[in-house]
Amino acid sequence: MIALDRVQAALPALSPAERRVGKLCLGNPQKFAKLPVSRLADLCHVSNPTVVRFCRSVGYSGLQDFKLTLASEMEQGVPFIHPKVHRDDRATEVASKCIGGVVATLLKHGDDANFCNVDVAVDALVEANRRKKRIVFFGVGNSGLVAQDAQLKFFRLGTNTVAYVDGHTQAMSASMLESGDCVVAISNSGRSRDLMDACNIARARGATTIVITASGSPLAALGCIHLIADHTEAFDMYSPMVSRLLHLVIVDILVTCTALRIGGPKVQPILEGMKLSLQGKRYG
């Protein structure tokens, strides 16, 4: 995830003062990378420490670390970010912007993602399946729909899996987990209190926590394994469409890798049996 993506994702959760710093950065990143802290603070009407806190809030060690990253990315060029839709856009324009944004985000994820972490996550999921342990998916709101989709896909592999989309049941479920169980927590912002509470409980019980969320978020720090889901979407407007599709793709990668690791001889009879049981559910 580039620095600007990280700022955009974190913006709604920042303090008003830090948000002003973030908006200055998004509005003119080249200028931001060159100005001293005192000048940045003056332009945003904040204190010097606020500028530093902003950099730490978006996942960097300080202003210098953030500015070095930003300057480096400016030299390489900012990747395509689709423009926002407007009230007077025609359907063709909306379609072009929505599809372009999804394609750009998925391609960028393919370039930036740490797939070593995916391998580690798959190892944990395969081991949980081998030992007949539980694989539990947590999500709220739109991320809850992704959690339910993930549960359905892993269920088809014959795993012991369930999805919870309510904060109370997530906490209760987490309290019953044990070593060898896996939790997969999915969040757009990475700042859901329910998910963070449930992950804390699960980790205290010895379960492996896999989090699919934005870099630099509080939830990312709680995961034993962090699968980065960064995007350029302003998720405070309309519905978080791009993030939902990105999360679904990450789930597809996980389930496909897990199925391959479990092996066709074990998975294929399960899928064939399910297909046979559903034959009477469709009109000829």
Backbone hydrogen bonds in HBPLUS format (Angstrom, degrees):
<---DONOR---> <-ACCEPTOR-->    atom                        ^
c    i                          cat <-CA-CA->   ^        H-A-AA   ^      H-
h    n   atom  resd res      DA  || num        DHA   H-A  angle D-A-AA Bond
n    s   type  num  typ     dist DA aas  dist angle  dist       angle   num
A0005-ASP N   A0002-ILE O   3.12 MM   3  5.32 119.7  2.50 101.7 116.1     1
A0006-ARG N   A0002-ILE O   3.11 MM   4  6.44 158.2  2.16 154.0 160.2     2
A0007-VAL N   A0003-ALA O   3.00 MM   4  6.31 151.9  2.08 148.4 156.1     3
A0008-GLN N   A0004-LEU O   2.94 MM   4  6.14 165.6  1.96 150.1 153.8     4
A0009-ALA N   A0005-ASP O   2.95 MM   4  6.17 159.4  1.99 151.8 157.0     5
A0010-ALA N   A0006-ARG O   3.11 MM   4  6.21 149.8  2.21 140.7 148.3     6
A0011-LEU N   A0007-VAL O   2.97 MM   4  5.89 131.4  2.22 148.5 160.3     7
A0013-ALA N   A0010-ALA O   3.03 MM   3  5.73 139.6  2.20 123.8 134.1     8
A0014-LEU N   A0011-LEU O   3.20 MM   3  5.41 160.9  2.24 110.6 116.5     9
A0019-ARG N   A0015-SER O   2.77 MM   4  5.94 150.1  1.86 156.9 166.9    10
A0020-ARG N   A0016-PRO O   3.18 MM   4  6.45 144.1  2.31 140.0 147.4    11
A0021-VAL N   A0017-ALA O   3.39 MM   4  6.82 150.1  2.49 141.7 149.0    12
A0022-GLY N   A0018-GLU O   2.94 MM   4  6.28 157.3  1.99 149.4 155.9    13
A0023-LYS N   A0019-ARG O   2.88 MM   4  6.13 154.8  1.95 150.5 156.5    14
A0024-LEU N   A0020-ARG O   3.10 MM   4  6.30 152.0  2.18 141.7 148.7    15
A0025-CYS N   A0021-VAL O   3.03 MM   4  6.32 157.7  2.09 148.9 155.0    16
A0026-LEU N   A0022-GLY O   2.92 MM   4  6.20 160.7  1.96 151.0 155.8    17
A0027-GLY N   A0023-LYS O   2.88 MM   4  5.93 150.6  1.97 142.1 150.4    18
A0028-ASN N   A0024-LEU O   3.04 MM   4  6.20 150.4  2.13 149.2 155.2    19
A0032-PHE N   A0028-ASN O   3.03 MM   4  6.27 162.3  2.06 154.1 159.7    20
A0033-ALA N   A0029-PRO O   3.02 MM   4  6.14 155.3  2.08 147.4 152.1    21
A0034-LYS N   A0031-LYS O   3.09 MM   3  5.38 145.5  2.22 105.8 115.8    22
A0035-LEU N   A0031-LYS O   3.17 MM   4  6.32 142.2  2.32 155.9 165.7    23
A0040-LEU N   A0036-PRO O   3.07 MM   4  6.37 161.3  2.11 156.4 162.3    24
A0041-ALA N   A0037-VAL O   2.90 MM   4  6.07 159.4  1.94 149.3 155.0    25
A0042-ASP N   A0038-SER O   3.03 MM   4  6.24 152.6  2.11 140.9 148.1    26
A0043-LEU N   A0039-ARG O   3.01 MM   4  6.24 162.2  2.04 151.3 155.2    27
A0044-CYS N   A0040-LEU O   3.12 MM   4  6.31 145.5  2.24 145.0 153.8    28
A0045-HIS N   A0041-ALA O   2.90 MM   4  5.81 112.4  2.37 137.9 154.4    29
A0046-VAL N   A0041-ALA O   2.97 MM   5  4.98 167.7  1.98 143.8 147.3    30
A0045-HIS N   A0042-ASP O   3.22 MM   3  4.99 149.7  2.31  95.5 104.5    31
A0050-THR N   A0047-SER O   3.11 MM   3  5.28 129.1  2.38 100.2 113.5    32
A0051-VAL N   A0048-ASN O   3.09 MM   3  5.40 126.3  2.39 106.1 118.7    33
A0052-VAL N   A0048-ASN O   3.37 MM   4  6.79 155.7  2.43 149.3 155.6    34
A0053-ARG N   A0049-PRO O   2.83 MM   4  6.11 157.2  1.88 149.7 156.5    35
A0054-PHE N   A0050-THR O   2.90 MM   4  6.11 151.0  1.98 145.8 153.2    36
A0055-CYS N   A0051-VAL O   3.25 MM   4  6.59 156.1  2.31 143.7 148.6    37
A0056-ARG N   A0052-VAL O   3.11 MM   4  6.47 153.6  2.18 148.6 155.8    38
A0057-SER N   A0053-ARG O   2.82 MM   4  6.02 147.4  1.92 148.2 158.0    39
A0058-VAL N   A0054-PHE O   3.17 MM   4  6.48 135.9  2.37 145.9 155.9    40
A0060-TYR N   A0055-CYS O   3.03 MM   5  5.52 155.6  2.09 146.9 146.5    41
A0059-GLY N   A0056-ARG O   3.11 MM   3  5.16 162.4  2.14 105.7 108.7    42
A0066-PHE N   A0062-GLY O   3.10 MM   4  6.31 162.6  2.13 150.2 155.3    43
A0067-LYS N   A0063-LEU O   2.81 MM   4  6.00 166.2  1.83 158.0 161.7    44
A0068-LEU N   A0064-GLN O   2.94 MM   4  6.05 157.3  2.00 148.7 154.4    45
A0069-THR N   A0065-ASP O   3.17 MM   4  6.35 161.8  2.20 146.0 150.7    46
A0070-LEU N   A0066-PHE O   2.87 MM   4  6.08 163.5  1.90 151.7 157.0    47
A0071-ALA N   A0067-LYS O   2.83 MM   4  5.91 163.7  1.85 147.5 152.0    48
A0072-SER N   A0068-LEU O   3.03 MM   4  6.13 158.1  2.08 143.5 149.6    49
A0073-GLU N   A0069-THR O   3.01 MM   4  6.25 156.2  2.06 149.3 155.6    50
A0074-MET N   A0070-LEU O   2.92 MM   4  6.18 145.9  2.04 146.7 156.5    51
A0075-GLU N   A0071-ALA O   3.14 MM   4  6.41 147.1  2.26 143.8 151.4    52
A0076-GLN N   A0072-SER O   3.23 MM   4  6.55 147.5  2.34 140.1 148.6    53
A0077-GLY N   A0073-GLU O   2.95 MM   4  6.06 129.9  2.21 139.0 152.1    54
A0089-ASP N   A0086-HIS O   3.06 MM   3  5.37 167.1  2.08 115.5 118.7    55
A0093-GLU N   A0090-ARG O   2.98 MM   3  5.30 121.3  2.33 104.9 119.5    56
A0094-VAL N   A0090-ARG O   2.96 MM   4  6.31 161.8  2.00 158.9 164.6    57
A0095-ALA N   A0091-ALA O   2.85 MM   4  5.98 164.4  1.87 150.9 155.5    58
A0096-SER N   A0092-THR O   2.99 MM   4  6.11 158.2  2.04 139.7 145.7    59
A0097-LYS N   A0093-GLU O   2.97 MM   4  6.17 161.3  2.00 150.1 154.7    60
A0098-CYS N   A0094-VAL O   2.86 MM   4  6.03 168.2  1.88 156.8 160.3    61
A0099-ILE N   A0095-ALA O   2.90 MM   4  5.93 170.6  1.90 153.0 156.3    62
A0100-GLY N   A0096-SER O   2.87 MM   4  5.79 155.1  1.93 138.9 147.3    63
A0101-GLY N   A0097-LYS O   2.90 MM   4  5.97 154.3  1.96 143.5 150.3    64
A0102-VAL N   A0098-CYS O   3.09 MM   4  6.34 158.1  2.14 148.1 153.3    65
A0103-VAL N   A0099-ILE O   2.96 MM   4  6.15 173.1  1.96 157.6 159.4    66
A0104-ALA N   A0100-GLY O   2.92 MM   4  5.99 165.0  1.94 148.0 152.7    67
A0105-THR N   A0101-GLY O   3.02 MM   4  6.08 157.8  2.07 142.4 148.6    68
A0106-LEU N   A0102-VAL O   2.95 MM   4  6.16 165.4  1.97 156.3 159.9    69
A0107-LEU N   A0103-VAL O   2.95 MM   4  6.10 164.9  1.98 153.2 157.6    70
A0108-LYS N   A0104-ALA O   2.94 MM   4  6.02 155.7  2.00 143.6 150.9    71
A0109-HIS N   A0105-THR O   2.87 MM   4  6.08 151.9  1.95 145.0 153.1    72
A0110-GLY N   A0106-LEU O   3.01 MM   4  6.28 153.9  2.08 144.9 151.5    73
A0111-ASP N   A0107-LEU O   3.16 MM   4  6.50 138.6  2.34 139.0 149.5    74
A0111-ASP N   A0108-LYS O   3.08 MM   3  5.08 126.0  2.38  94.1 108.2    75
A0112-ASP N   A0108-LYS O   2.90 MM   4  6.11 152.6  1.98 152.2 160.0    76
A0113-ALA N   A0109-HIS O   2.87 MM   4  5.39 160.1  1.91 152.1 153.4    77
A0117-ASN N   A0114-ASN O   3.12 MM   3  5.77 138.1  2.31 112.4 120.6    78
A0119-ASP N   A0115-PHE O   3.08 MM   4  6.42 153.8  2.16 142.6 147.9    79
A0120-VAL N   A0116-CYS O   3.08 MM   4  6.44 153.4  2.16 144.8 151.9    80
A0121-ALA N   A0117-ASN O   2.89 MM   4  6.12 157.8  1.94 147.7 153.7    81
A0122-VAL N   A0118-VAL O   2.85 MM   4  6.09 159.6  1.89 153.1 158.8    82
A0123-ASP N   A0119-ASP O   2.92 MM   4  6.15 154.5  1.99 145.6 152.6    83
A0124-ALA N   A0120-VAL O   3.13 MM   4  6.47 156.8  2.19 147.1 152.0    84
A0125-LEU N   A0121-ALA O   2.98 MM   4  6.29 157.7  2.03 150.5 156.9    85
A0126-VAL N   A0122-VAL O   2.81 MM   4  5.95 166.1  1.83 158.3 161.6    86
A0127-GLU N   A0123-ASP O   2.98 MM   4  6.09 158.6  2.03 146.3 152.5    87
A0128-ALA N   A0124-ALA O   2.95 MM   4  6.10 151.8  2.03 141.7 149.8    88
A0129-ASN N   A0125-LEU O   2.97 MM   4  6.21 154.5  2.04 144.5 151.3    89
A0130-ARG N   A0126-VAL O   2.87 MM   4  6.12 157.2  1.92 147.2 153.9    90
A0131-ARG N   A0127-GLU O   3.03 MM   4  6.21 153.1  2.10 147.1 153.0    91
A0133-LYS N   A0128-ALA O   2.74 MM   5  4.80 158.1  1.79 158.4 155.4    92
A0132-LYS N   A0129-ASN O   3.07 MM   3  4.97 161.4  2.11 104.4 109.0    93
A0182-CYS N   A0134-ARG O   2.84 MM  48  6.26 165.5  1.86 161.4 166.4    94
A0135-ILE N   A0160-ASN O   2.90 MM  25  6.16 152.9  1.97 156.4 162.2    95
A0162-VAL N   A0135-ILE O   3.25 MM  27  6.77 145.9  2.37 149.2 155.7    96
A0136-VAL N   A0182-CYS O   2.81 MM  46  6.18 168.0  1.82 163.1 163.8    97
A0184-VAL N   A0136-VAL O   2.77 MM  48  6.16 159.3  1.81 161.9 167.1    98
A0137-PHE N   A0162-VAL O   2.94 MM  25  6.34 161.8  1.97 152.1 158.1    99
A0164-TYR N   A0137-PHE O   2.88 MM  27  6.30 160.0  1.92 171.2 176.4   100
A0138-PHE N   A0184-VAL O   2.91 MM  46  6.16 162.5  1.94 144.0 147.7   101
A0186-ILE N   A0138-PHE O   2.94 MM  48  6.22 161.5  1.98 156.7 161.1   102
A0143-SER N   A0140-VAL O   3.13 MM   3  5.23 125.2  2.45 141.6 131.1   103
A0144-GLY N   A0141-GLY O   2.94 MM   3  5.11 134.5  2.15  99.9 113.2   104
A0145-LEU N   A0142-ASN O   3.15 MM   3  5.32 128.6  2.43  98.0 110.1   105
A0147-ALA N   A0143-SER O   2.93 MM   4  6.23 151.9  2.01 144.0 152.0   106
A0148-GLN N   A0144-GLY O   2.98 MM   4  6.27 152.9  2.06 146.4 152.8   107
A0149-ASP N   A0145-LEU O   3.01 MM   4  6.25 151.1  2.09 142.0 150.0   108
A0150-ALA N   A0146-VAL O   2.85 MM   4  6.12 156.4  1.91 150.4 156.9   109
A0151-GLN N   A0147-ALA O   2.95 MM   4  6.19 156.3  2.00 145.8 152.2   110
A0152-LEU N   A0148-GLN O   3.08 MM   4  6.29 157.6  2.13 144.8 150.0   111
A0153-LYS N   A0149-ASP O   3.07 MM   4  6.35 155.5  2.13 147.6 154.0   112
A0154-PHE N   A0150-ALA O   2.94 MM   4  6.18 164.0  1.96 157.3 161.2   113
A0155-PHE N   A0151-GLN O   2.80 MM   4  5.81 148.2  1.90 144.6 154.5   114
A0156-ARG N   A0152-LEU O   3.25 MM   4  6.44 142.8  2.40 137.5 144.8   115
A0157-LEU N   A0154-PHE O   2.99 MM   3  5.23 152.1  2.07 104.8 113.8   116
A0158-GLY N   A0155-PHE O   2.99 MM   3  5.35 161.8  2.02 112.6 117.6   117
A0170-GLN N   A0166-ASP O   2.90 MM   4  6.07 149.5  2.00 154.0 164.0   118
A0171-ALA N   A0167-GLY O   3.08 MM   4  6.25 158.0  2.13 143.8 148.4   119
A0172-MET N   A0168-HIS O   3.01 MM   4  6.30 161.9  2.04 149.2 154.4   120
A0173-SER N   A0169-THR O   2.81 MM   4  5.84 160.8  1.84 144.2 150.2   121
A0174-ALA N   A0170-GLN O   2.88 MM   4  6.00 161.3  1.92 147.4 153.0   122
A0175-SER N   A0171-ALA O   3.09 MM   4  6.27 145.0  2.22 141.7 150.2   123
A0176-MET N   A0173-SER O   3.03 MM   3  5.39 154.2  2.10 109.2 117.3   124
A0177-LEU N   A0174-ALA O   3.23 MM   3  5.35 166.5  2.25 107.1 111.0   125
A0181-ASP N   A0178-GLU O   3.04 MM   3  5.79 164.5  2.07 141.3 145.8   126
A0208-THR N   A0181-ASP O   2.96 MM  27  6.28 167.7  1.98 160.4 157.4   127
A0183-VAL N   A0208-THR O   2.82 MM  25  6.13 164.2  1.84 164.5 166.6   128
A0210-ILE N   A0183-VAL O   2.68 MM  27  5.91 170.7  1.68 166.9 170.3   129
A0185-ALA N   A0210-ILE O   2.81 MM  25  6.25 148.4  1.91 156.4 166.1   130
A0212-ILE N   A0185-ALA O   2.82 MM  27  6.20 164.0  1.85 163.3 168.0   131
A0187-SER N   A0212-ILE O   3.05 MM  25  6.37 168.4  2.06 163.6 163.0   132
A0219-LEU N   A0190-GLY O   3.01 MM  29  4.83 156.5  2.07 145.1 145.8   133
A0196-MET N   A0192-SER O   3.05 MM   4  6.28 163.0  2.08 153.8 159.0   134
A0197-ASP N   A0193-ARG O   2.87 MM   4  6.03 160.2  1.91 152.9 158.0   135
A0198-ALA N   A0194-ASP O   2.99 MM   4  6.19 163.3  2.02 149.1 153.8   136
A0199-CYS N   A0195-LEU O   2.89 MM   4  6.06 158.6  1.94 149.5 155.3   137
A0200-ASN N   A0196-MET O   3.00 MM   4  6.15 155.7  2.06 144.6 151.2   138
A0201-ILE N   A0197-ASP O   3.05 MM   4  6.33 157.1  2.10 149.0 154.8   139
A0202-ALA N   A0198-ALA O   2.88 MM   4  6.12 162.8  1.91 150.0 155.1   140
A0203-ARG N   A0199-CYS O   2.90 MM   4  6.05 163.6  1.93 151.6 155.5   141
A0204-ALA N   A0200-ASN O   3.06 MM   4  6.21 154.7  2.13 142.2 149.2   142
A0205-ARG N   A0201-ILE O   3.06 MM   4  6.34 135.1  2.27 141.8 154.0   143
A0205-ARG N   A0202-ALA O   3.11 MM   3  5.09 129.2  2.38  93.5 107.2   144
A0207-ALA N   A0202-ALA O   3.02 MM   5  5.39 152.7  2.10 156.0 147.9   145
A0206-GLY N   A0203-ARG O   3.00 MM   3  5.05 156.0  2.06 102.7 110.4   146
A0224-CYS N   A0209-THR O   2.80 MM  15  5.11 129.3  2.05 127.4 143.1   147
A0225-ILE N   A0209-THR O   3.03 MM  16  6.42 152.9  2.11 158.4 161.8   148
A0211-VAL N   A0225-ILE O   2.91 MM  14  6.36 162.1  1.95 166.5 172.4   149
A0227-LEU N   A0211-VAL O   2.81 MM  16  6.00 172.5  1.82 165.7 168.2   150
A0229-ALA N   A0213-THR O   2.88 MM  16  4.93 151.5  1.96 128.8 128.7   151
A0220-ALA N   A0217-SER O   3.13 MM   3  5.26 122.2  2.48  98.8 112.9   152
A0221-ALA N   A0218-PRO O   3.17 MM   3  5.41 130.3  2.43 100.0 112.0   153
A0222-LEU N   A0219-LEU O   2.95 MM   3  5.14 143.9  2.08 103.9 115.1   154
A0237-MET N   A0234-ALA O   3.18 MM   3  6.15 162.9  2.21 128.9 130.6   155
A0241-MET N   A0239-SER O   2.71 MM   2  5.56 124.1  2.02 118.9 101.5   156
A0244-ARG N   A0240-PRO O   3.28 MM   4  6.27 153.1  2.36 134.8 142.3   157
A0245-LEU N   A0241-MET O   3.08 MM   4  6.35 161.7  2.11 154.5 158.5   158
A0246-LEU N   A0242-VAL O   2.90 MM   4  6.14 156.6  1.96 151.5 158.7   159
A0247-HIS N   A0243-SER O   2.83 MM   4  6.04 160.0  1.87 151.4 156.6   160
A0248-LEU N   A0244-ARG O   2.96 MM   4  6.21 153.4  2.03 144.9 152.4   161
A0249-VAL N   A0245-LEU O   3.00 MM   4  6.25 151.7  2.08 144.7 151.8   162
A0250-ILE N   A0246-LEU O   3.01 MM   4  6.33 157.5  2.07 149.9 155.9   163
A0251-VAL N   A0247-HIS O   2.94 MM   4  6.22 155.9  2.00 148.9 155.5   164
A0252-ASP N   A0248-LEU O   2.90 MM   4  6.17 153.8  1.96 144.4 151.9   165
A0253-ILE N   A0249-VAL O   2.92 MM   4  6.25 151.7  2.00 149.0 156.4   166
A0254-LEU N   A0250-ILE O   3.00 MM   4  6.30 158.6  2.04 147.6 153.2   167
A0255-VAL N   A0251-VAL O   2.88 MM   4  6.13 168.9  1.89 160.3 162.3   168
A0256-THR N   A0252-ASP O   2.93 MM   4  5.95 156.3  1.98 144.3 151.2   169
A0257-CYS N   A0253-ILE O   2.99 MM   4  6.09 167.5  2.01 149.5 153.1   170
A0258-THR N   A0254-LEU O   2.90 MM   4  6.02 157.2  1.95 147.9 155.1   171
A0259-ALA N   A0255-VAL O   2.90 MM   4  5.99 158.9  1.94 143.1 148.8   172
A0260-LEU N   A0256-THR O   3.01 MM   4  6.23 158.8  2.06 149.0 154.5   173
A0261-ARG N   A0257-CYS O   2.99 MM   4  6.20 151.4  2.07 144.1 151.9   174
A0262-ILE N   A0258-THR O   2.85 MM   4  6.10 156.0  1.91 152.8 159.4   175
A0263-GLY N   A0259-ALA O   2.98 MM   4  6.16 156.3  2.04 144.7 151.3   176
A0266-LYS N   A0263-GLY O   3.19 MM   3  5.74 142.4  2.34 112.1 121.5   177
A0267-VAL N   A0263-GLY O   3.06 MM   4  6.26 162.6  2.09 153.4 159.0   178
A0268-GLN N   A0264-GLY O   2.78 MM   4  5.29 163.6  1.81 147.2 153.0   179
A0270-ILE N   A0267-VAL O   3.07 MM   3  5.39 122.0  2.42 106.8 121.3   180
A0271-LEU N   A0267-VAL O   3.11 MM   4  6.43 160.9  2.14 158.5 164.0   181
A0272-GLU N   A0268-GLN O   2.91 MM   4  6.10 163.0  1.93 158.1 163.2   182
A0273-GLY N   A0269-PRO O   2.92 MM   4  5.99 152.1  2.00 139.7 147.3   183
A0274-MET N   A0270-ILE O   3.01 MM   4  6.28 154.4  2.08 147.3 153.9   184
A0275-LYS N   A0271-LEU O   2.95 MM   4  6.17 158.9  2.00 147.8 153.7   185
A0276-LEU N   A0272-GLU O   2.98 MM   4  6.17 155.8  2.04 145.6 151.9   186
A0277-SER N   A0273-GLY O   3.03 MM   4  6.23 152.2  2.11 143.2 150.6   187
A0278-LEU N   A0274-MET O   3.18 MM   4  6.37 127.0  2.48 140.8 153.4   188
A0278-LEU N   A0275-LYS O   3.25 MM   3  5.28 143.0  2.39  97.2 107.5   189
A0279-GLN N   A0276-LEU O   3.31 MM   3  5.42 164.6  2.34 105.1 109.7   190
A0281-LYS N   A0278-LEU O   2.94 MM   3  5.25 161.6  1.97 114.7 120.3   191
